[in-house]
């Protein structure tokens, strides 16, 4: 369980950081308030992503196992 939580926290940090940076860059551009806007967007994305990954992750994992399990 500790590994799953650590993985989600780290992967969520990296993923939300990259995606929020890319989307703010594309939609707003590199203006004076870019860093502030990006940090706010990143914080919101992270706050949404972590609970989502923790709650839906196991369900998605089970679905994938079911979809790709070999019938015996």
ZIHUBEL-V228426 format. One line per field, one symbol per residue. ss: DSSP state (2 for helix, 1 for strand, 0 for the rest). phi: phi as a letter, one per 20 degrees, with the letter a starting at -180 (. if undefined). psi: psi as a letter, one per 40 degrees, with the letter a starting at -180 (. if undefined). A space follows every 50 residues. Layout:
ss=???
phi=???
psi=???
This chain:
ss=02222222222222222222222222200000022222222222222222 2222222222222222220000
phi=.fffffffffffffffffffffffgfedneegeggffffffffffffeff ffffeegffffffffffdfefd
psi=ddddddddddddddddddddddddddddigideddddddddddddddddd dddddddddddddddddeihh.
